[in-house]
Amino acid sequence: MKRHALVIVLLTGLIGMVLRSDALIAESGPAPLGTLKEICDVSPLIIEADVQSVFPVFAAGTNGPVSGPLVTDYLLNVNRVIKGPNPGRQIVIGELGGILGERKEVVDHKMPLAVGQRYILFLKPYAPKTWVSRGEIARFASASRDPSILIVGNSVRLASNSKLRSLYEGVSVTQMLSEIQARLAH
């Protein structure tokens, strides 16, 4: 009888671990996409925005205050809506990763957002119940694993491991926006 109870406890724990890992995989974002058209297609919202500020990092989880993955929220000022409904002047983007006390999590497939920088972002609405509410400000997350295009002066920069980098690194902002518009028209 004790053996059966132990087996049940172990199986329950194993099932819980599998379900938890599935949830973390789902939260880490979809598989990388290969083309700008694919990224545009899966993104209900594409904007140009400036990062105004960063909120304190939090652990998103249901098993206590530090059990889940770390999330960093950024407050953005929306400059231009390229695709989708206007979300308002400001939005919050939640990105996996951050530093909380001794704990550090880095998401290596993303270029980190930085205060004062301007980006073109490919987004989807996202407000998990385990994430901190930011009041009435709409919450979004990256729609793909190749999510942000940094605008530096009049040209664009992409993450070093971006599949789009060889095609678009260093092009003008005007050309990048034209490329996006062309993909949206088809």
Backbone as numpy.savetxt, mean C-alpha at the origin, in Angstrom:
# Nx Ny Nz CAx CAy CAz Cx Cy Cz
-7.05 -40.62 26.05 -7.88 -39.43 26.05 -7.01 -38.17 26.05
-5.95 -38.18 26.87 -5.06 -37.02 26.92 -4.38 -36.81 25.58
-4.08 -37.91 24.92 -3.42 -37.82 23.63 -4.32 -37.16 22.59
-5.62 -37.51 22.61 -6.58 -36.90 21.70 -6.73 -35.40 21.97
-6.75 -35.04 23.23 -6.86 -33.63 23.59 -5.64 -32.86 23.10
-4.45 -33.47 23.25 -3.23 -32.82 22.78 -3.24 -32.66 21.26
-3.68 -33.69 20.56 -3.76 -33.62 19.11 -4.74 -32.53 18.68
-5.86 -32.41 19.35 -6.85 -31.38 19.02 -6.27 -29.99 19.26
-5.57 -29.81 20.36 -4.95 -28.52 20.66 -3.90 -28.17 19.60
-3.07 -29.15 19.24 -2.04 -28.90 18.23 -2.66 -28.59 16.87
-3.68 -29.32 16.47 -4.34 -29.07 15.20 -5.02 -27.70 15.18
-5.65 -27.35 16.30 -6.29 -26.04 16.39 -5.25 -24.93 16.24
-4.11 -25.09 16.89 -3.05 -24.09 16.77 -2.50 -24.02 15.37
-2.31 -25.17 14.72 -1.81 -25.21 13.35 -2.78 -24.54 12.39
-4.06 -24.83 12.54 -5.07 -24.20 11.68 -5.07 -22.69 11.89
-4.96 -22.26 13.14 -4.89 -20.83 13.43 -3.69 -20.17 12.78
-2.53 -20.86 12.81 -1.33 -20.31 12.17 -1.50 -20.20 10.66
-2.11 -21.20 10.04 -2.33 -21.17 8.60 -3.27 -20.03 8.24
-4.37 -19.89 8.99 -5.31 -18.80 8.71 -4.65 -17.45 8.90
-3.84 -17.29 9.94 -3.15 -16.03 10.21 -2.17 -15.71 9.08
-1.42 -16.73 8.60 -0.46 -16.46 7.52 -1.19 -16.09 6.24
-2.35 -16.70 5.96 -3.14 -16.32 4.79 -3.58 -14.88 4.90
-3.99 -14.45 6.10 -4.42 -13.06 6.29 -3.25 -12.11 6.05
-2.05 -12.46 6.53 -0.89 -11.60 6.33 -0.52 -11.51 4.86
-0.61 -12.63 4.16 -0.31 -12.61 2.72 -1.30 -11.70 2.01
-2.59 -11.82 2.36 -3.61 -10.98 1.73 -3.35 -9.51 2.02
-2.89 -9.19 3.24 -2.64 -7.80 3.60 -1.38 -7.26 2.94
-0.44 -8.13 2.56 0.80 -7.64 1.98 0.62 -7.15 0.55
-0.54 -7.41 -0.02 -0.84 -6.88 -1.34 -0.90 -7.95 -2.39
-1.45 -7.60 -3.52 -1.58 -8.56 -4.61 -0.23 -8.86 -5.25
-0.22 -9.86 -6.10 1.00 -10.22 -6.82 1.44 -9.05 -7.70
2.74 -8.95 -7.97 3.21 -7.87 -8.82 2.60 -7.97 -10.22
2.33 -6.83 -10.79 1.77 -6.79 -12.14 2.88 -6.40 -13.11
2.73 -6.81 -14.37 3.81 -6.63 -15.32 3.78 -5.35 -16.13
2.60 -4.78 -16.34 2.54 -3.62 -17.22 1.81 -2.46 -16.57
2.04 -1.27 -17.11 1.34 -0.09 -16.63 -0.16 -0.25 -16.85
-0.56 -0.85 -17.96 -1.98 -1.09 -18.24 -2.61 -1.96 -17.16
-1.92 -3.03 -16.75 -2.45 -3.91 -15.70 -2.62 -3.16 -14.38
-1.63 -2.32 -14.05 -1.72 -1.55 -12.81 -2.88 -0.56 -12.88
-3.02 0.12 -14.01 -4.13 1.06 -14.19 -5.47 0.34 -14.10
-5.56 -0.85 -14.69 -6.82 -1.60 -14.69 -7.26 -2.03 -13.30
-6.33 -2.40 -12.43 -6.71 -2.87 -11.09 -6.85 -1.75 -10.08
-6.56 -0.52 -10.48 -6.58 0.62 -9.56 -7.85 1.44 -9.74
-8.79 1.37 -8.79 -9.98 2.20 -8.91 -9.70 3.69 -8.77
-8.55 4.02 -8.15 -8.19 5.42 -7.94 -6.72 5.62 -8.28
-6.45 6.58 -9.15 -5.08 6.98 -9.46 -5.00 8.48 -9.22
-4.05 8.89 -8.39 -3.94 10.30 -8.02 -2.50 10.78 -8.09
-2.37 12.10 -8.13 -1.10 12.75 -7.88 -1.28 13.46 -6.54
-0.36 13.22 -5.61 -0.54 13.76 -4.26 0.81 14.02 -3.59
0.77 14.91 -2.58 1.93 15.21 -1.74 1.72 14.57 -0.37
2.79 14.01 0.19 2.72 13.46 1.54 2.86 14.62 2.52
1.81 14.84 3.31 1.82 15.95 4.27 2.45 15.53 5.59
2.07 14.34 6.10 2.60 13.91 7.39 2.47 12.41 7.54
3.13 11.89 8.59 3.11 10.46 8.90 2.50 10.30 10.29
1.56 9.38 10.41 0.99 9.05 11.71 1.90 8.05 12.42
1.77 7.92 13.74 2.56 6.91 14.46 2.25 5.50 13.92
3.27 4.68 13.85 3.14 3.29 13.39 2.29 2.52 14.39
1.49 1.57 13.89 0.71 0.70 14.76 0.78 -0.73 14.25
0.48 -1.67 15.15 0.43 -3.09 14.78 -1.02 -3.45 14.50
-1.28 -3.90 13.28 -2.64 -4.25 12.87 -2.89 -5.71 13.19
-3.74 -5.96 14.15 -4.03 -7.34 14.51 -5.21 -7.43 15.44
-5.67 -8.62 15.57 -6.83 -8.84 16.44 -6.44 -9.55 17.73
-5.18 -9.93 17.88 -4.75 -10.69 19.05 -3.91 -9.85 20.00
-4.29 -8.62 20.20 -3.55 -7.76 21.10 -2.91 -6.61 20.36
-2.36 -5.64 21.09 -1.90 -4.40 20.49 -0.66 -4.52 19.60
0.14 -5.58 19.73 1.34 -5.68 18.92 1.44 -7.02 18.17
0.31 -7.66 17.93 0.36 -9.00 17.36 0.43 -9.04 15.84
-0.07 -8.03 15.17 -0.15 -8.08 13.71 1.00 -7.39 13.04
0.93 -7.30 11.71 1.99 -6.61 10.96 1.98 -5.11 11.26
3.15 -4.50 11.17 3.23 -3.06 11.40 2.69 -2.32 10.19
2.01 -1.21 10.46 1.42 -0.38 9.42 1.79 1.07 9.69
2.19 1.77 8.63 2.45 3.20 8.72 1.40 3.91 7.89
0.71 4.86 8.50 -0.29 5.66 7.79 0.32 7.00 7.40
0.00 7.42 6.18 0.46 8.71 5.66 -0.75 9.56 5.33
-0.70 10.84 5.69 -1.74 11.79 5.32 -1.28 12.48 4.04
-2.10 12.41 2.99 -1.74 12.98 1.70 -2.70 14.08 1.30
-2.15 15.11 0.66 -2.95 16.15 0.02 -3.10 15.76 -1.45
-4.32 15.61 -1.90 -4.59 15.22 -3.28 -4.50 16.44 -4.18
-3.60 16.39 -5.16 -3.43 17.49 -6.11 -4.26 17.28 -7.37
-4.36 16.03 -7.81 -5.04 15.73 -9.07 -5.57 14.31 -9.02
-6.80 14.13 -9.50 -7.37 12.80 -9.66 -7.21 12.43 -11.13
-6.52 11.33 -11.38 -6.27 10.87 -12.75 -7.33 9.86 -13.16
-7.76 9.04 -12.21 -8.80 8.04 -12.46 -9.61 7.87 -11.19
-10.92 7.72 -11.35 -11.79 7.42 -10.21 -12.47 8.65 -9.66
-13.34 8.40 -8.67 -14.07 9.50 -8.05 -13.14 10.32 -7.16
-13.45 11.60 -7.04 -12.65 12.49 -6.20 -12.80 12.05 -4.74
-11.68 11.68 -4.08 -11.76 11.21 -2.70 -11.78 12.35 -1.67
-11.66 13.59 -2.13 -11.56 14.73 -1.22 -10.15 15.30 -1.27
-9.96 16.37 -0.51 -8.66 17.05 -0.51 -7.55 16.24 0.14
-7.93 15.45 1.15 -6.94 14.65 1.86 -7.40 13.20 1.95
-6.42 12.30 1.94 -6.69 10.88 2.16 -5.60 10.31 3.06
-5.85 9.13 3.58 -4.86 8.40 4.35 -4.51 7.14 3.57
-3.21 6.88 3.46 -2.75 5.64 2.84 -2.05 4.82 3.92
-2.47 3.59 4.06 -1.82 2.66 4.97 -0.85 1.79 4.21
0.40 1.77 4.63 1.43 0.95 4.00 2.00 0.00 5.04
2.16 -1.26 4.66 2.79 -2.22 5.56 4.23 -1.81 5.81
4.69 -2.05 7.05 6.06 -1.75 7.42 6.13 -0.58 8.39
7.27 -0.47 9.04 7.48 0.61 9.98 8.34 0.17 11.15
8.52 1.07 12.10 9.30 0.79 13.31 8.42 1.10 14.51
8.29 0.12 15.40 7.50 0.28 16.63 8.33 -0.29 17.76
8.93 0.61 18.55 9.82 0.17 19.62 11.03 -0.55 19.04
11.27 -1.78 19.49 12.39 -2.58 19.01 12.07 -3.32 17.71
10.83 -3.26 17.32 10.36 -4.04 16.16 10.44 -3.20 14.88
11.05 -3.80 13.84 11.18 -3.11 12.55 10.75 -4.06 11.44
9.87 -3.59 10.57 9.43 -4.37 9.42 9.60 -3.51 8.17
10.28 -4.08 7.18 10.54 -3.38 5.92 9.90 -4.18 4.80
9.18 -3.49 3.93 8.60 -4.12 2.75 9.50 -3.75 1.58
10.28 -4.72 1.12 11.33 -4.41 0.16 10.87 -4.16 -1.27
9.62 -4.49 -1.59 9.17 -4.27 -2.97 8.54 -2.90 -3.17
8.54 -2.07 -2.13 7.92 -0.74 -2.26 8.93 0.36 -1.97
8.76 1.46 -2.66 9.53 2.65 -2.37 8.80 3.35 -1.22
9.48 3.57 -0.08 8.78 4.21 1.03 8.35 5.63 0.69
7.19 6.02 1.18 6.72 7.39 1.00 7.48 8.29 1.96
7.64 9.55 1.59 8.37 10.50 2.43 7.62 11.81 2.49
7.59 12.41 3.67 6.93 13.70 3.87 7.56 14.74 2.94
6.69 15.54 2.31 7.14 16.60 1.43 7.33 16.16 -0.02
7.26 14.86 -0.28 7.45 14.36 -1.65 6.12 14.25 -2.38
6.18 14.31 -3.70 5.00 14.20 -4.55 5.06 12.87 -5.29
3.90 12.22 -5.42 3.83 10.89 -6.02 2.63 10.77 -6.96
2.73 9.83 -7.87 1.57 9.31 -8.59 1.30 7.97 -7.93
0.06 7.78 -7.45 -0.27 6.58 -6.67 -1.44 5.83 -7.30
-1.34 4.52 -7.27 -2.36 3.61 -7.78 -3.00 2.95 -6.57
-4.27 3.29 -6.30 -4.88 2.96 -5.01 -6.18 2.19 -5.11
-6.55 1.60 -3.96 -7.86 0.97 -3.78 -8.35 1.36 -2.39
-9.67 1.46 -2.21 -10.19 1.72 -0.86 -9.82 0.56 0.04
-9.41 0.86 1.26 -9.00 -0.21 2.16 -9.09 0.27 3.60
-9.97 -0.34 4.36 -10.14 0.05 5.77 -10.42 -1.18 6.62
-9.42 -2.04 6.83 -9.63 -3.21 7.67 -10.04 -2.81 9.08
-10.86 -3.63 9.69 -11.33 -3.33 11.06 -10.18 -3.31 12.06
-9.08 -3.97 11.74 -7.95 -4.02 12.67 -7.00 -2.84 12.51
-7.28 -1.94 11.56 -6.43 -0.77 11.38 -7.03 0.41 12.12
-6.18 1.32 12.55 -6.60 2.51 13.29 -7.47 3.40 12.40
-8.58 3.89 12.95 -9.44 4.81 12.21 -8.81 6.19 12.21
-8.95 6.89 11.11 -8.44 8.27 11.01 -9.60 9.22 10.82
-10.69 8.97 11.54 -11.85 9.84 11.49 -12.57 9.77 10.16
-12.92 10.92 9.64 -13.70 11.00 8.40 -12.83 10.95 7.13
-11.53 10.90 7.29 -10.64 10.90 6.12 -10.67 9.52 5.48
-10.88 9.49 4.17 -10.95 8.22 3.45 -9.61 7.50 3.51
-9.68 6.16 3.66 -8.47 5.35 3.78 -8.28 4.51 2.52
-7.03 4.45 2.06 -6.69 3.69 0.86 -5.42 2.90 1.10
-5.16 1.97 0.18 -3.92 1.20 0.17 -3.49 1.04 -1.28
-2.27 0.64 -1.48 -1.76 0.41 -2.83 -2.58 -0.67 -3.52
-2.88 -0.46 -4.78 -3.66 -1.43 -5.55 -2.77 -2.50 -6.17
-1.47 -2.29 -6.17 -0.55 -3.29 -6.69 0.73 -3.25 -5.87
1.61 -4.20 -6.11 2.88 -4.22 -5.39 3.90 -3.28 -6.01
3.57 -2.61 -7.07 4.45 -1.65 -7.75 3.75 -0.30 -7.72
3.51 0.24 -6.50 2.46 1.23 -6.34 2.77 2.69 -6.58
3.97 3.13 -6.31 4.15 4.58 -6.31 5.22 5.01 -7.30
4.97 6.17 -7.88 5.93 6.80 -8.78 6.30 8.13 -8.14
7.54 8.28 -7.75 8.02 9.50 -7.11 8.26 10.56 -8.17
7.78 11.78 -7.91 8.01 12.90 -8.80 9.12 13.76 -8.21
10.21 13.90 -8.96 11.35 14.72 -8.53 11.53 15.80 -9.59
11.22 17.04 -9.21 11.27 18.12 -10.19 10.26 17.86 -11.29
10.74 17.69 -12.52 9.84 17.43 -13.63 10.02 16.00 -14.18
10.65 15.11 -13.41 10.81 13.73 -13.89 10.35 12.75 -12.81
10.25 11.47 -13.20 9.74 10.46 -12.28 10.82 9.44 -11.93
10.69 8.88 -10.73 11.57 7.81 -10.25 10.72 6.67 -9.77
11.20 5.46 -9.98 10.51 4.26 -9.55 11.42 3.44 -8.64
10.82 2.56 -7.85 11.60 1.69 -6.98 12.60 0.89 -7.80
13.75 0.58 -7.21 14.81 -0.10 -7.95 14.38 -1.47 -8.48
13.42 -2.12 -7.84 12.97 -3.43 -8.31 11.64 -3.36 -9.06
11.22 -2.17 -9.45 9.97 -2.01 -10.18 10.08 -2.59 -11.58
9.07 -3.33 -11.99 9.04 -3.88 -13.35 8.90 -2.76 -14.39
8.45 -1.61 -13.97 8.25 -0.49 -14.89 9.48 0.42 -15.02
10.47 0.20 -14.17 11.61 1.11 -14.10 12.34 1.28 -15.43
12.60 0.18 -16.13 13.36 0.28 -17.37 12.63 1.08 -18.45
11.31 1.15 -18.34 10.52 1.88 -19.33 10.32 3.35 -18.98
10.20 3.64 -17.68 9.73 4.97 -17.30 10.66 5.77 -16.39
11.72 5.18 -15.86 12.62 5.91 -14.97 13.18 7.15 -15.68
12.99 8.32 -15.07 13.55 9.55 -15.60 12.71 10.27 -16.64
11.58 9.69 -17.06 10.75 10.40 -18.04 10.11 11.60 -17.36
9.64 12.54 -18.16 9.01 13.73 -17.59 7.65 13.36 -16.97
7.23 14.17 -16.03 5.93 13.97 -15.40 4.83 14.03 -16.46
4.95 14.97 -17.39 3.96 15.10 -18.46 3.88 13.83 -19.29
5.04 13.26 -19.63 5.05 12.03 -20.41 4.47 10.86 -19.61
4.78 10.78 -18.32 4.25 9.71 -17.47 2.74 9.80 -17.39
2.22 11.00 -17.17 0.77 11.18 -17.10 0.11 10.84 -18.44
0.78 11.18 -19.54 0.26 10.82 -20.87 0.23 9.30 -21.05
1.26 8.63 -20.57 1.31 7.16 -20.65 0.16 6.53 -19.86
-0.11 7.06 -18.69 -1.21 6.55 -17.86 -2.54 6.81 -18.56
-2.73 8.04 -19.05 -3.98 8.38 -19.75 -4.21 7.48 -20.96
-3.13 7.17 -21.69 -3.24 6.29 -22.86 -3.69 4.89 -22.45
-3.19 4.40 -21.30 -3.58 3.07 -20.82 -5.03 3.07 -20.34
-5.48 4.19 -19.82 -6.87 4.29 -19.34 -7.85 4.38 -20.51
-7.41 4.90 -21.64 -8.28 5.08 -22.80 -8.57 3.76 -23.51
-7.76 2.75 -23.28 -7.95 1.46 -23.98 -8.71 0.49 -23.15
